[in-house]
Amino acid sequence: MADGNVTTVQAQAAAARSASRKLALLSGEIKNKALSAMAEAIEANKKEIIFHNEIDIQAAREAGLSAAMVDRLTLNEKRILDMAQGLRQIAALKDPVGEITEQWTPPAGINIQRVRVPLGVIGMIYESRPNVTVDAAGLCLKAGNAVVLRGGSEALNSNHILVKIVSEAAYKNGLPEGSIQFIETTDREMITIMIKLDSLIDLIIPRGSEEMIKFIRQNATVPVLAHGKGLCHTYIDKSADREMALKIAFNAKCQRPGVCNAMETLLVHKDIAPSIMVELCGLYQKAGVEIRGCPITRTLVPQVVAAGESDWSTEYSDMILSIKVVDSIDDAMNHITKYGSGHSEAIITGDKDAAERFLKEVDAAAVFHNASTRLHDGSVFGLGAEIGISTNKLHARGTMGVKELTTTKFVVRGHGEVRQ
């Protein structure tokens, strides 16, 4: 490793550690004032943000990135205003720091409280989406944490200007200098250094490719809470309402195909497939979706490309969809168990018993009945902006908001009690 890189990352993490001690003591009022100021600063600098973002977009197109990847990278006026609104939503949330989650007095006579406290320093490693820069900073600060941000090279210009804008606003409104750190060097060695700074960083949250997340999980000495692979399924059961199935299945794939809660595989019960498959595939093909289907799907819609074994385990993050006709709900759930990533899974059915079986038996961070997997989102759930969607089972699972960026400690008050 280059000594200069190690020194740079260590210095930034140390500055964040120092700031985190001050952040942990701030009132909710001060944090909310800073978050509101950050939102105002983003709105006031829309043109500058778009200017820098267009540099990244142009480079992405010249590099041949897919349309879905370019979409993930793009910051238009609406998305910029959404970022600002996201910060205001975070400010409006109840401050979790200091919350007493439990309290009791055991026979020993001491009073015990379990109190919610910040984690300390969060390391955020992510790719493509520059809005994560603002969401992550806002959520971490609200929870009393400092944050070290390491975005992808494809969004460097966008991330740089966003960090500049929000950090200046935060520091002018009461947050300690050093609370928001941004690693500007795109050298991938920075990730290796960052994930081993367990004396300075308390948690790493990676968002990006399956390859990147796997590397971090295998090499980190800092605890990792992964925003995992989004291989999401929608199962159309034999009793599904036809119009509802068409609407949900189309939305789950096409509304934003490059995001983690977009559907990658559609499962269709054999009894409903003949009556719905032609129209459904027509909708997809009209929207520009490449369909890869099983033999039965191809019999019903001959122009569909044959799906290979690897398609069932691929997160496309693009306008590509795998379709499989299944014999039963058990067949559908077995397929999800074998290939799913534990992210978001949906059933469309009018059969209450089938729905309850699916919701109970499918092992995922979120399961849906008659609703699109695209709804698995912190703001949609009413939880404010999210820092990611965890497929872990420990500490946090599913959409991760402010509360998931805290931990607890015991506060014990006595009157001279000692251990007998």
C-alpha positions as CSV (number, residue, x, y, z in Angstrom):
1,M,0.0,0.0,0.0
2,A,1.2,3.5,-0.7
3,D,2.2,5.3,2.5
4,G,0.5,8.5,1.3
5,N,-2.9,6.8,0.9
6,V,-2.7,5.2,4.3
7,T,-1.8,8.5,5.9
8,T,-4.6,10.3,4.2
9,V,-7.3,7.9,5.1
10,Q,-6.1,7.5,8.7
11,A,-6.0,11.3,9.1
12,Q,-9.5,11.7,7.8
13,A,-10.9,8.8,10.0
14,A,-9.1,10.3,13.0
15,A,-10.7,13.7,12.4
16,A,-14.1,12.0,12.1
17,R,-13.4,10.2,15.4
18,S,-12.6,13.4,17.1
19,A,-15.7,15.1,15.7
20,S,-17.9,12.2,16.7
21,R,-17.3,12.7,20.4
22,K,-18.7,16.2,20.1
23,L,-21.5,15.2,17.8
24,A,-22.7,12.6,20.3
25,L,-23.4,15.4,22.8
26,L,-25.3,17.8,20.6
27,S,-29.0,18.5,21.1
28,G,-31.6,17.4,18.6
29,E,-32.4,21.1,18.0
30,I,-28.8,21.9,16.8
31,K,-28.7,18.8,14.6
32,N,-32.0,19.7,13.0
33,K,-31.0,23.3,12.4
34,A,-27.9,22.1,10.6
35,L,-29.9,19.6,8.5
36,S,-32.4,22.3,7.5
37,A,-29.5,24.6,6.5
38,M,-28.0,21.7,4.4
39,A,-31.3,21.4,2.6
40,E,-31.5,25.1,1.9
41,A,-27.9,25.1,0.6
42,I,-28.6,22.3,-1.8
43,E,-31.6,24.1,-3.2
44,A,-29.6,27.4,-3.5
45,N,-26.9,25.6,-5.5
46,K,-28.9,23.6,-7.9
47,K,-27.2,25.0,-11.0
48,E,-23.8,24.3,-9.7
49,I,-24.7,20.7,-8.7
50,I,-26.2,20.0,-12.2
51,F,-23.1,21.5,-13.9
52,H,-20.7,19.1,-12.0
53,N,-23.1,16.2,-12.5
54,E,-23.2,16.7,-16.2
55,I,-19.4,16.3,-16.3
56,D,-19.9,12.8,-14.7
57,I,-22.8,12.0,-17.0
58,Q,-20.8,12.8,-20.1
59,A,-17.9,10.7,-19.0
60,A,-20.2,7.8,-18.2
61,R,-21.7,7.9,-21.7
62,E,-18.3,8.1,-23.3
63,A,-17.3,5.1,-21.2
64,G,-20.2,3.1,-22.5
65,L,-22.2,2.7,-19.3
66,S,-25.7,1.4,-19.7
67,A,-28.7,3.7,-19.7
68,A,-29.8,2.4,-16.3
69,M,-26.3,3.2,-14.8
70,V,-26.4,6.7,-16.3
71,D,-29.9,7.1,-14.7
72,R,-28.5,6.1,-11.3
73,L,-25.8,8.8,-11.8
74,T,-28.1,11.5,-13.0
75,L,-29.1,14.5,-10.8
76,N,-31.9,16.6,-12.4
77,E,-33.7,19.4,-10.7
78,K,-36.4,17.1,-9.3
79,R,-33.8,14.7,-7.8
80,I,-31.9,17.6,-6.3
81,L,-35.1,19.0,-4.7
82,D,-35.9,15.4,-3.5
83,M,-32.5,15.3,-1.7
84,A,-33.2,18.6,0.0
85,Q,-36.7,17.3,1.0
86,G,-35.1,14.1,2.3
87,L,-32.9,16.2,4.7
88,R,-35.9,18.0,5.9
89,Q,-37.7,14.7,6.5
90,I,-34.7,13.5,8.5
91,A,-34.8,16.7,10.6
92,A,-38.4,16.1,11.3
93,L,-37.8,12.6,12.6
94,K,-37.6,12.0,16.4
95,D,-34.1,12.1,17.6
96,P,-33.2,8.6,18.6
97,V,-30.1,9.6,20.7
98,G,-30.9,9.5,24.4
99,E,-34.1,7.4,24.1
100,I,-34.6,5.1,27.0
101,T,-35.7,1.8,25.4
102,E,-36.0,-0.2,28.6
103,Q,-35.8,0.5,32.4
104,W,-36.0,-1.7,35.4
105,T,-34.8,-2.3,39.0
106,P,-33.6,-5.8,39.7
107,P,-33.4,-7.4,43.2
108,A,-29.9,-5.9,43.7
109,G,-31.6,-2.5,44.0
110,I,-29.8,-0.7,41.2
111,N,-31.8,1.2,38.5
112,I,-30.9,0.1,35.0
113,Q,-31.7,1.9,31.8
114,R,-31.0,0.8,28.2
115,V,-30.2,4.1,26.4
116,R,-29.8,4.7,22.7
117,V,-26.5,6.2,21.7
118,P,-24.6,6.9,18.4
119,L,-22.4,4.2,16.9
120,G,-19.5,6.7,16.5
121,V,-18.0,6.9,13.0
122,I,-19.7,5.3,10.0
123,G,-17.7,4.5,6.8
124,M,-19.9,4.7,3.7
125,I,-18.6,3.0,0.6
126,Y,-20.8,3.3,-2.4
127,E,-21.0,3.5,-6.2
128,S,-22.9,5.5,-8.9
129,R,-25.7,7.2,-7.0
130,P,-24.6,10.7,-5.8
131,N,-27.8,11.2,-3.8
132,V,-26.4,8.6,-1.4
133,T,-23.8,11.3,-0.4
134,V,-26.5,13.6,1.0
135,D,-28.7,10.8,2.4
136,A,-25.8,9.2,4.2
137,A,-24.5,12.4,5.6
138,G,-27.9,13.5,6.8
139,L,-28.8,10.2,8.5
140,C,-25.4,9.8,10.1
141,L,-25.4,13.3,11.5
142,K,-29.0,13.0,12.8
143,A,-28.0,9.8,14.7
144,G,-25.0,11.7,16.2
145,N,-22.4,9.9,14.0
146,A,-19.5,11.3,12.0
147,V,-19.3,9.9,8.5
148,V,-16.4,9.0,6.1
149,L,-17.7,8.9,2.5
150,R,-16.0,7.1,-0.3
151,G,-18.1,7.3,-3.5
152,G,-17.4,5.8,-6.9
153,S,-15.1,7.3,-9.5
154,E,-18.0,7.7,-11.9
155,A,-19.7,10.3,-9.6
156,L,-16.5,12.0,-8.3
157,N,-17.5,15.5,-9.5
158,S,-21.0,15.3,-8.3
159,N,-20.0,13.9,-4.9
160,H,-17.3,16.5,-4.4
161,I,-19.6,19.5,-4.9
162,L,-22.4,17.9,-2.8
163,V,-20.0,17.3,0.1
164,K,-18.6,20.9,-0.2
165,I,-22.1,22.4,-0.1
166,V,-23.5,20.3,2.8
167,S,-20.4,20.4,5.0
168,E,-20.1,24.1,4.8
169,A,-23.8,24.5,5.7
170,A,-23.4,22.0,8.6
171,Y,-20.3,23.6,10.1
172,K,-21.8,27.1,9.9
173,N,-24.8,25.9,11.9
174,G,-23.3,24.2,14.9
175,L,-21.9,20.9,13.8
176,P,-18.2,20.2,14.6
177,E,-15.6,20.5,11.9
178,G,-14.6,17.1,10.6
179,S,-18.0,15.5,11.0
180,I,-18.3,14.9,7.2
181,Q,-15.2,13.4,5.6
182,F,-14.9,12.7,1.8
183,I,-12.2,10.6,0.3
184,E,-11.5,12.2,-3.0
185,T,-8.9,9.8,-4.3
186,T,-10.6,7.1,-6.5
187,D,-7.8,4.6,-6.0
188,R,-9.5,1.4,-5.0
189,E,-6.7,0.9,-2.5
190,M,-8.5,3.4,-0.4
191,I,-11.2,0.9,0.2
192,T,-8.8,-1.7,1.5
193,I,-7.3,0.8,3.9
194,M,-10.6,2.1,5.1
195,I,-12.1,-1.2,5.9
196,K,-9.2,-2.1,8.2
197,L,-9.3,1.0,10.4
198,D,-11.1,-0.7,13.2
199,S,-9.6,1.6,15.8
200,L,-11.1,4.6,14.1
201,I,-14.2,3.5,12.2
202,D,-17.1,1.7,14.0
203,L,-19.1,0.4,11.0
204,I,-18.7,0.0,7.3
205,I,-21.8,0.2,5.1
206,P,-21.1,-0.8,1.5
207,R,-23.6,0.0,-1.4
208,G,-22.7,-1.1,-4.8
209,S,-21.8,-4.1,-6.9
210,E,-22.0,-7.7,-5.6
211,E,-18.3,-8.0,-6.3
212,M,-17.4,-4.9,-4.2
213,I,-19.6,-6.0,-1.3
214,K,-18.1,-9.5,-1.4
215,F,-14.6,-8.0,-1.3
216,I,-15.4,-5.8,1.7
217,R,-17.0,-8.6,3.6
218,Q,-14.0,-10.9,3.1
219,N,-11.3,-8.4,3.9
220,A,-12.8,-5.9,6.5
221,T,-11.7,-5.9,10.1
222,V,-14.3,-3.2,10.7
223,P,-17.9,-4.6,11.2
224,V,-19.8,-4.6,8.0
225,L,-23.6,-3.9,7.5
226,A,-24.1,-4.6,3.8
227,H,-26.6,-3.1,1.5
228,G,-26.8,-6.4,-0.2
229,K,-27.6,-7.7,-3.7
230,G,-31.1,-7.0,-4.8
231,L,-32.2,-10.1,-6.7
232,C,-35.9,-9.5,-6.2
233,H,-38.8,-11.7,-7.4
234,T,-42.5,-11.2,-8.1
235,Y,-44.8,-14.2,-8.2
236,I,-48.1,-14.0,-10.0
237,D,-50.3,-16.6,-8.4
238,K,-53.1,-18.4,-10.2
239,S,-55.8,-16.4,-8.4
240,A,-54.2,-13.0,-9.1
241,D,-56.3,-10.1,-10.4
242,R,-55.2,-9.8,-14.0
243,E,-55.0,-6.0,-14.2
244,M,-53.3,-5.7,-10.8
245,A,-50.7,-8.3,-11.9
246,L,-50.0,-6.4,-15.1
247,K,-49.6,-3.1,-13.2
248,I,-47.4,-4.4,-10.4
249,A,-45.2,-6.6,-12.6
250,F,-44.6,-3.8,-15.0
251,N,-43.8,-1.2,-12.2
252,A,-41.5,-3.6,-10.4
253,K,-39.2,-3.9,-13.4
254,C,-39.6,-0.7,-15.4
255,Q,-40.1,2.2,-13.0
256,R,-36.4,2.3,-12.2
257,P,-34.6,-0.8,-13.3
258,G,-31.2,0.2,-12.0
259,V,-32.1,0.2,-8.3
260,C,-31.8,-2.6,-5.8
261,N,-35.5,-3.2,-5.2
262,A,-36.4,-3.6,-8.9
263,M,-37.6,-7.0,-9.9
264,E,-35.1,-9.2,-11.7
265,T,-37.2,-12.4,-12.1
266,L,-40.9,-12.8,-12.7
267,L,-42.5,-16.1,-11.6
268,V,-45.9,-16.9,-13.1
269,H,-48.3,-19.8,-12.1
270,K,-48.9,-22.2,-15.0
271,D,-52.7,-21.8,-14.7
272,I,-52.6,-18.0,-15.3
273,A,-49.6,-17.9,-17.7
274,P,-51.6,-18.6,-20.9
275,S,-54.0,-15.7,-20.3
276,I,-51.5,-13.1,-19.2
277,M,-48.1,-13.8,-20.7
278,V,-48.6,-12.4,-24.2
279,E,-49.9,-9.0,-23.0
280,L,-47.3,-8.8,-20.2
281,C,-44.4,-9.5,-22.5
282,G,-45.8,-7.0,-25.0
283,L,-45.8,-4.3,-22.3
284,Y,-42.2,-5.2,-21.4
285,Q,-41.0,-5.3,-25.0
286,K,-42.7,-2.0,-25.8
287,A,-40.8,-0.4,-22.9
288,G,-37.5,-1.8,-24.2
289,V,-37.1,-4.7,-21.8
290,E,-35.1,-7.8,-23.0
291,I,-36.9,-10.9,-21.8
292,R,-35.1,-14.2,-21.0
293,G,-37.6,-16.9,-20.5
294,C,-38.0,-20.6,-19.6
295,P,-39.2,-23.1,-22.2
296,I,-42.9,-22.6,-21.4
297,T,-42.5,-18.8,-21.6
298,R,-40.9,-19.2,-25.0
299,T,-43.7,-21.5,-26.1
300,L,-46.3,-18.8,-25.2
301,V,-44.2,-15.9,-26.5
302,P,-41.8,-17.3,-29.2
303,Q,-39.7,-14.2,-29.6
304,V,-38.4,-14.3,-26.0
305,V,-34.7,-15.2,-25.6
306,A,-33.9,-18.5,-23.8
307,A,-32.9,-18.1,-20.2
308,G,-29.7,-19.8,-19.0
309,E,-29.0,-21.1,-15.6
310,S,-27.0,-18.0,-14.7
311,D,-29.9,-15.7,-15.5
312,W,-31.8,-16.9,-12.4
313,S,-29.0,-15.7,-10.2
314,T,-28.2,-12.4,-11.9
315,E,-29.0,-9.0,-10.6
316,Y,-29.2,-7.2,-14.0
317,S,-29.8,-3.6,-12.7
318,D,-30.9,-3.0,-16.3
319,M,-33.9,-3.4,-18.7
320,I,-33.5,-7.2,-18.7
321,L,-35.9,-9.6,-17.0
322,S,-36.0,-13.4,-16.5
323,I,-39.4,-15.1,-16.6
324,K,-40.2,-18.6,-15.4
325,V,-43.6,-20.4,-15.4
326,V,-44.0,-22.4,-12.2
327,D,-46.3,-25.3,-11.2
328,S,-47.3,-24.0,-7.8
329,I,-46.7,-21.6,-5.0
330,D,-44.3,-24.2,-3.5
331,D,-42.4,-24.2,-6.8
332,A,-42.2,-20.4,-6.7
333,M,-41.0,-20.2,-3.1
334,N,-38.4,-23.0,-3.7
335,H,-37.1,-20.9,-6.6
336,I,-36.9,-17.8,-4.4
337,T,-35.1,-19.8,-1.7
338,K,-32.5,-21.1,-4.2
339,Y,-31.8,-17.9,-6.1
340,G,-33.1,-15.0,-4.0
341,S,-30.8,-12.6,-2.1
342,G,-33.1,-12.0,0.8
343,H,-34.0,-8.5,-0.3
344,S,-37.6,-7.9,-1.4
345,E,-40.1,-10.6,-2.6
346,A,-43.7,-10.1,-3.7
347,I,-46.8,-12.3,-4.4
348,I,-49.8,-11.1,-6.4
349,T,-52.8,-13.2,-5.4
350,G,-56.5,-13.0,-4.4
351,D,-56.0,-16.1,-2.3
352,K,-55.6,-15.0,1.4
353,D,-54.2,-18.4,2.4
354,A,-51.6,-18.3,-0.4
355,A,-50.6,-14.8,0.6
356,E,-50.2,-15.7,4.2
357,R,-48.1,-18.7,3.3
358,F,-45.8,-16.6,1.1
359,L,-45.4,-13.8,3.7
360,K,-44.7,-16.2,6.5
361,E,-42.4,-18.7,4.6
362,V,-40.3,-16.5,2.3
363,D,-37.1,-15.4,4.0
364,A,-36.4,-11.8,3.0
365,A,-35.9,-8.4,4.5
366,A,-39.3,-7.4,3.1
367,V,-42.2,-9.4,1.7
368,F,-45.1,-7.9,-0.2
369,H,-48.7,-9.0,-1.0
370,N,-50.3,-7.2,-4.0
371,A,-47.7,-4.5,-4.0
372,S,-44.5,-3.7,-6.0
373,T,-41.0,-4.5,-4.6
374,R,-40.1,-0.9,-5.6
375,L,-41.9,0.2,-2.4
376,H,-39.2,-1.1,-0.2
377,D,-37.8,2.3,0.6
378,G,-37.3,4.3,3.8
379,S,-39.3,7.3,2.6
380,V,-42.1,5.2,1.2
381,F,-42.3,3.3,4.5
382,G,-42.5,6.7,6.4
383,L,-39.1,6.3,8.0
384,G,-37.4,9.1,6.2
385,A,-34.4,8.8,3.9
386,E,-32.5,5.5,4.1
387,I,-28.8,4.8,4.2
388,G,-29.4,1.4,2.5
389,I,-31.4,-1.8,2.6
390,S,-29.7,-4.4,4.7
391,T,-29.9,-8.1,3.8
392,N,-28.0,-8.9,7.0
393,K,-29.9,-10.6,9.8
394,L,-27.9,-9.1,12.7
395,H,-28.2,-5.5,14.0
396,A,-30.5,-4.2,11.2
397,R,-32.5,-5.8,8.4
398,G,-34.3,-4.1,5.6
399,T,-34.5,-0.4,5.1
400,M,-32.0,1.3,7.4
401,G,-32.9,4.7,8.8
402,V,-31.7,6.9,11.7
403,K,-32.5,4.4,14.5
404,E,-30.4,1.7,12.7
405,L,-27.4,3.9,13.0
406,T,-27.4,3.8,16.7
407,T,-26.7,1.2,19.4
408,T,-27.5,1.1,23.1
409,K,-25.6,1.1,26.4
410,F,-26.6,0.3,29.9
411,V,-26.8,3.3,32.3
412,V,-26.8,2.0,35.9
413,R,-27.6,4.2,39.0
414,G,-27.1,2.9,42.5
415,H,-27.0,3.8,46.1
416,G,-23.7,2.2,47.2
417,E,-24.6,-1.4,46.0
418,V,-21.8,-3.9,45.7
419,R,-21.6,-7.5,44.5
420,Q,-22.0,-10.0,47.3
